[in-house]
């Protein structure tokens, strides 16, 4: 039996999570069903991708990042702030 915490959180029993393939990070929706509450997978959630699909998505993202890094004029010059990183470590110390 699950309990509701002071933050109104509920823990899904492991047997149910295993049975329905729930994993940490999965989103669920709560629906009123008469005198009961129904828990269903979130409608916004895409279908779980296979390893091959996730690797393909990662490769595409990596290619986009490489294009961004090669694009001219995308790098900003460092601004003069009037202080250096070393100054932060010495601030307030008397030597």
C-alpha positions as CSV (number, residue, x, y, z in Angstrom):
1,X,0.0,0.0,0.0
2,X,1.3,3.5,-0.9
3,X,1.1,6.5,1.3
4,X,0.8,10.2,0.4
5,X,3.7,12.2,1.8
6,X,3.5,15.7,3.3
7,X,4.5,17.0,-0.2
8,X,1.5,15.2,-1.7
9,X,3.9,12.7,-3.4
10,X,3.0,9.0,-4.0
11,X,5.4,6.1,-4.5
12,X,4.4,3.6,-7.2
13,X,4.8,0.1,-5.8
14,X,7.7,-1.8,-7.5
15,X,5.5,-4.6,-8.6
16,X,3.2,-2.2,-10.6
17,X,6.1,-0.3,-12.0
18,X,7.7,-3.5,-13.3
19,X,4.5,-4.8,-14.6
20,X,3.7,-1.7,-16.6
21,X,7.3,-0.8,-17.6
22,X,7.4,2.4,-15.5
23,X,10.9,3.9,-14.9
24,X,12.2,7.0,-13.0
25,X,11.5,10.1,-15.0
26,X,8.4,8.7,-16.7
27,X,5.5,11.1,-16.7
28,X,2.0,10.1,-15.7
29,X,-1.4,11.8,-15.7
30,X,-4.0,11.4,-13.0
31,X,-7.6,11.2,-14.2
32,X,-10.9,11.1,-12.2
33,X,-12.8,7.9,-12.8
34,X,-16.0,8.2,-10.8
35,X,-15.1,7.4,-7.2
36,X,-11.6,6.3,-8.1
37,X,-8.4,7.8,-9.6
38,X,-6.9,6.4,-12.7
39,X,-3.1,6.7,-13.4
40,X,-2.2,6.7,-17.1
41,X,0.9,7.4,-19.1
42,X,1.2,11.1,-20.1
43,X,-0.1,11.8,-23.5
44,X,2.8,14.1,-24.4
45,X,5.4,11.4,-23.8
46,X,6.8,10.0,-27.0
47,X,7.1,6.3,-27.4
48,X,10.3,4.9,-25.9
49,X,13.0,5.0,-28.6
50,X,15.2,2.0,-29.2
51,X,18.9,2.1,-28.7
52,X,19.5,2.6,-32.4
53,X,17.0,5.5,-32.6
54,X,18.6,7.2,-29.6
55,X,22.1,6.8,-31.1
56,X,20.8,8.3,-34.4
57,X,19.3,11.2,-32.5
58,X,22.6,11.7,-30.6
59,X,24.6,11.6,-33.8
60,X,22.4,14.3,-35.4
61,X,22.7,16.5,-32.3
62,X,26.4,16.1,-32.4
63,X,26.5,17.1,-36.1
64,X,24.4,20.2,-35.4
65,X,26.8,21.2,-32.5
66,X,29.9,20.8,-34.8
67,X,28.2,23.0,-37.4
68,X,27.5,25.7,-34.8
69,X,31.1,25.6,-33.5
70,X,32.4,26.0,-37.1
71,X,30.1,28.9,-38.0
72,X,31.9,32.2,-38.4
73,X,31.2,35.0,-36.1
74,X,29.6,32.9,-33.4
75,X,32.3,33.3,-30.8
76,X,32.1,36.3,-28.5
77,X,35.2,38.0,-27.3
78,X,35.7,38.0,-23.6
79,X,34.5,41.2,-21.9
80,X,36.7,43.3,-19.6
81,X,35.0,43.1,-16.2
82,X,37.5,45.0,-14.2
83,X,38.5,41.9,-12.2
84,X,40.2,38.6,-12.7
85,X,39.3,35.2,-11.4
86,X,42.4,35.3,-9.1
87,X,41.0,38.5,-7.5
88,X,38.0,36.5,-6.3
89,X,40.1,34.1,-4.3
90,X,42.2,36.8,-2.7
91,X,39.2,39.1,-1.8
92,X,38.9,39.8,1.9
93,X,42.2,38.2,2.8
94,X,45.0,40.3,4.2
95,X,48.5,39.1,3.6
